[in-house]
Amino acid sequence: MQTLSVSLGHRSYPIQIGSGIYHDASLLLAGLESQRVAVVTNNTIAEIYLHRLVSTLRASHLSVMEIILPDGEEFKNGATLNIIYDALMRERCDRSTTLIALGGGVIGDMCGYAAATFQRGIPFIQIPTTLLAQVDSSVGGKTGINHPLGKNMIGAFWQPKLVIADTDMLRTLPRRELSAGLAEVIKYGLIRDEAFFYWLEVNMERLTQCESEAIAYAVERSCRNKAEVVAADEFETAKDGGRALLNLGHTFGHAIETALGYGTWLHGEAVGTGMLMAARLSARLGWLADKDVSRISRLLQRAGLPLKAPNIGAEKYLDLMGHDKKNIGGQLRLVLLKSIGEAMTTKDVTTTDVLAAINDCSDD
């Protein structure tokens, strides 16, 4: 097991990464502040992991309630969030109750937002069950729900007390979910870790086969990158770069997810195509070499990710991208690449160039 730390002063917390650790009582108890726990999961994950986790908690003499939500991005909304609130209210939970998010990014985001807002803030723990959640969404304290006009537009910054990333859980992932997670892994190499990008080029087949040693290394390296970025810019307030760089490909990708309907494309699939759009736009502006765009495209393809986005129409793309949280004063702000391993934010991009990059990566 490896332990990393997200250094945020009194809000600092550990990330525990290892094999078979999600039901380790000593780890769980270290992150709890009271004897009362509510585990939030979905009906798919509940069948696989919930019983053992709850049994471990109850064997440690904790009072445990289970909150089981429907599975899918399309349920990441206010109505589903209210299921959590209703359960907490019925059981007369108070501010000492700890929520445990057992699931992927959807569960982690909704459970975290419930924790941030129930009685104005209660503690929570992340136990991410997907690769995407282990390397990205479980770390950093971004929580929230989707709105019909934009993804993750309603939420709060609320840091967990502990993240437990059990790499054994990734063995049960469908291939499509594993590929979606690899998009976020590739992102870290692109924005700040050129050596990691090269390692991914050498080892991608090991990752797609979920080889234990390779997966563990990729999770650890990704989490280390994420923790460093979050520690330097927790609330994404840096005027240039900072935490915003973690959103490479997301402005394009969120537009795809919203236009198609949440859950039609997985988040990582949309982000992967969005990163390719950002790379092509970077090349059009003369910042990124064409050979590097080709390297990025090949790696995304080897990860099992789509290279062509659905053609939702130029006006739809621009309208949905206009809702992006990184925009300032109504002006589009994008994360682009100067090179592999170096990202930047910019507002100095014309609509013509943006649309050209979108068209380069869209189905005819």
Secondary structure, DSSP 8 states (H G I E B T S, - for coil): -EEEEE--GGG-EEEEEESS-TT-HHHHHHT-SSSEEEEEEEHHHIIIIIHHHHHHHHHTT-EEEEEEE--SGGG-SHHHHHHHHHHHHHTT--TT-EEEEEESHHHHHHHHHHHHHGGG---EEEEE-SHHIIIIITSS-EEEEEETTEEEEEEEE---SEEEEEGGGGGGS-HHHHHHHHHHHHHHHHHH-HHHHHHHHHHHHHHHTT-HHHHHHHHHHHHHHHHHHHHH-TTS--SSSGGGGGGTTHHHHHHHHHHH-TTSS-HHHHHHHHHHHHHHHHHHTTSS-HHHHHHHHHHHHHTT--SSB----HHHHHHHHTT-TT-BTTB--EEEEEETTEEEEES---HHHHHHHHHHTB--
